[in-house]
Amino acid sequence: MSEKELVFSIFQSVSLNACRLIRLEECINIIYNALSPFIPASLLVCYFINRIRKKITVLTTAGNSLDNEEIEDENIILLSKEEYENTLFDKKNQIHLWPDYRIFPGVARHYRHVFPSYLSRLSINFIDNSENSLLSLSFCAKQSGLFNKTHASILAELRPFLSALMENFLPASPSEEPGAIFTYGTSQDDIALLRQCNGMSAVLREMEAVAPTNATVLIQGESGVGKEVVARAIHRLSPFANGPFVPVNCGALPDSLIDSALFGHEKGAFTGAQSSSRGFFEQAQGGTLFLDEIGELPLAAQARLLRVLERRELQRVGGERRIGLNIRILAATHRNLRSMTRTGNFREDLWYRLSLFPLKIPPLRQRREDIIVLLRHFCATAPARLGLSGSFTVPPATVNAMLTARWPGNVRQLQHAVERAVIRASMNGKSDILFRPEDENEDIPIGTEHQEEDLSNLDALNKNHILRALHKCKGRISGKYGAALLLGINPNTLRSRMKRMGISAKEY
């Protein structure tokens, strides 16, 4: 068995047990028992450092018991942040490796009051965003020189998975003490959820860098990866956060109404225009306009959109007055817009205007460590979203199935699978949610896993997905048994794509 296979098997042993509703003490025991064949520690200590209160608290232990005299709160001298950084063996993964802590002066000064009889230490730390709270797992042995780089590399491989478990015990505020219960979470905003997803760390860094500017951002990624979640997070971190966030699904706009919907119209501008109307651009004044599925706009609409983006002003349909705009523009697409410019299906000048700062969101299959975080979040929020009462738990078999599933429909498909499972559990009067093979239906993605293929192949694949979905749903588009839900897209978006591809639901 390779080291990576070994690490994954350890993680499975931990996660299958720890993804249930458990206490911190149980979680630490599970981790210790899973790793004890590979890291020869006689003691695993989980402790919390509060830098604001200058206090260290041992929360729980596994393995050998820790005598009360091993720690004296009133005499502890915390390492400064500089000392702390200088003692890190692996800064990226926040791992300390001390064959004998006594040879490190700063550490010895700190640890002579913290279980000093354990000379060998191997620690992995989890730090909150303020860097004022630190939760640590410290593997300890009384024998000097017991831990080495191999043991540290195992922890480094495990870090994304352990982090998903341990960060649940960090307090919401650095002035608070850590919680003792591992739960499926409470309601949280998009930013908090993104910060828990280790597979999104690179995207998060770029997102937080561009958010304070007024730069246009193009969010790219397969259908269902969470492009709107990222867009809302950018809005909340931006100077436009106090203004509105206006999402627009460009693929759902009828061709004849695109100008009116985006730019507004004056009374009498066309038949049926009985009063003036503000378009989405005006509705977003002082805030953020999110143009989702921008690759679905026809070329004529792209040209008019480009003029508005360049001039930062618009004219309503049928109007003469120019209206200045003070808005942030975010756009998103699952398509390869660069390829579309080469085939003449997307304007190159608009592509350059939109792609000032591109953000690419990886598909869920490339960040499987996030599945547990998302599973916990959706399990917590599903009852309220669905109008159900009670709480639901995830048994080990379901966790294992969801960790190994392909998820071609990405996060949206995972969310739908959890919500379906919650409905089934509620219907049967059970609290455990179960995963069924059909929840991994391969017909779900629209334009996924084919981002680098040419446009003609992509359109053919998308059309085939739609046809198969309509066949399964007997022509039904919306509703609980409709093709839109199966495909994971808005019914209006599906109707727009069907119209563009010449597909009629009546045939089914």
Disulfide bonds with the S-S distance in Angstrom:
none
